[in-house]
Amino acid sequence: MDREGVAAAEDLRDAENWTGGFYELILILGAADGDRLDRAVGALWRAAGVRECRAGAELVDVVPGADAFAVDGHLRGTLTLPSGARVVCGSYTTSYEGIELGGLVRVDERIGGYPFDQRSGVESLAWRAPLDRWLADIAVAVYADVPFTRALIGFEVDEDADSTAGTAYTARLTPGTDGMDYQPATS
């Protein structure tokens, strides 16, 4: 990947970074009043190491938390992936952290046209498994501050899917007797 693509991957104003869908961590908080949502968003952004927090078309600076969603419902920032690459990310009031595929493609060519090309099957686990595990670790850190019902990780995950069984394409975490139980994606 060229240096220009890497630098562009963290540009909040570059529209290409916000295309292609979301690779996301969804936290199912259960009952979430304003205070609980506020704590969860703050814990999520700290655990993920998100820099800056911007909202609205003008990308105004806001503090990550429940009140920040009032600007336009989408918080934007940048984070450092385990590879060391910086990419754009965002949070919505549905309480998840999404990494934009447009930015990911610029820093890892293995992603290609995921999930719509020939490399989107089991072979995609080569890049997805470490990313899923990293997002799971972030979820575990958030859970220590704000316990939640479950967490789901993957491409545009259906948070309303059966809560007792994930899909082969979705990693999931559920509270267990010895901490969080992690079930990785298998295809």
Long-range contacts (C-beta under 8 A, 24 or more apart in sequence): 1-106, 1-107, 1-108, 1-109, 5-106, 5-107, 6-85, 6-86, 6-106, 6-107, 8-106, 9-85, 9-86, 9-87, 9-88, 9-103, 9-104, 9-106, 9-107, 10-78, 10-86, 10-87, 10-88, 10-103, 11-88, 12-52, 12-54, 12-59, 12-76, 12-77, 12-78, 12-88, 13-59, 14-88, 16-102, 16-106, 17-87, 17-88, 17-100, 17-102, 17-103, 17-106, 18-88, 18-90, 18-100, 18-102, 19-100, 19-101, 19-102, 20-100, 20-101, 20-102, 20-105, 21-100, 21-101, 21-155, 21-156, 22-90, 22-98, 22-99, 22-100, 22-101, 22-155, 22-156, 23-98, 23-99, 23-100, 23-101, 23-104, 23-131, 23-154, 23-155, 24-96, 24-97, 24-98, 24-99, 24-152, 24-153, 24-154, 24-155, 24-156, 24-157, 25-96, 25-97, 25-98, 25-135, 25-136, 25-138, 25-139, 25-151, 25-152, 25-153, 26-94, 26-95, 26-96, 26-151, 26-152, 26-153, 26-157, 26-159, 27-95, 27-96, 27-97, 27-139, 27-142, 27-148, 27-151, 28-95, 28-148, 28-149, 28-150, 28-151, 28-152, 28-159, 28-163, 29-95, 29-146, 29-148, 29-149, 30-148, 30-149, 32-95, 34-66, 35-66, 36-146, 37-65, 37-66, 37-93, 37-95, 38-65, 38-66, 38-67, 39-145, 39-146, 40-95, 40-142, 40-145, 40-146, 40-148, 41-65, 41-66, 41-68, 41-75, 41-91, 41-95, 43-141, 43-142, 43-145, 43-146, 44-91, 44-95, 44-97, 44-138, 44-142, 45-77, 45-91, 45-97, 46-141, 47-138, 47-141, 47-142, 48-79, 48-89, 48-97, 48-138, 49-79, 49-80, 50-77, 50-78, 50-79, 50-89, 50-97, 51-77, 51-78, 51-79, 52-77, 52-78, 53-77, 64-91, 69-93, 81-107, 81-131, 81-134, 82-130, 82-131, 82-134, 83-107, 83-108, 94-159, 96-159, 97-135, 97-138, 99-131, 101-155, 114-155, 115-155, 115-169, 121-187, 122-186, 122-187, 125-185, 125-186, 125-187, 128-154, 128-185, 129-184, 129-185, 132-171, 132-184, 132-185, 133-182, 133-184, 135-171, 136-171, 136-173, 136-180, 136-182, 139-173, 139-180, 140-173, 140-179, 140-180, 143-173, 143-175, 143-180, 147-175, 149-174, 149-175, 150-174, 150-175, 151-180, 153-185, 154-185
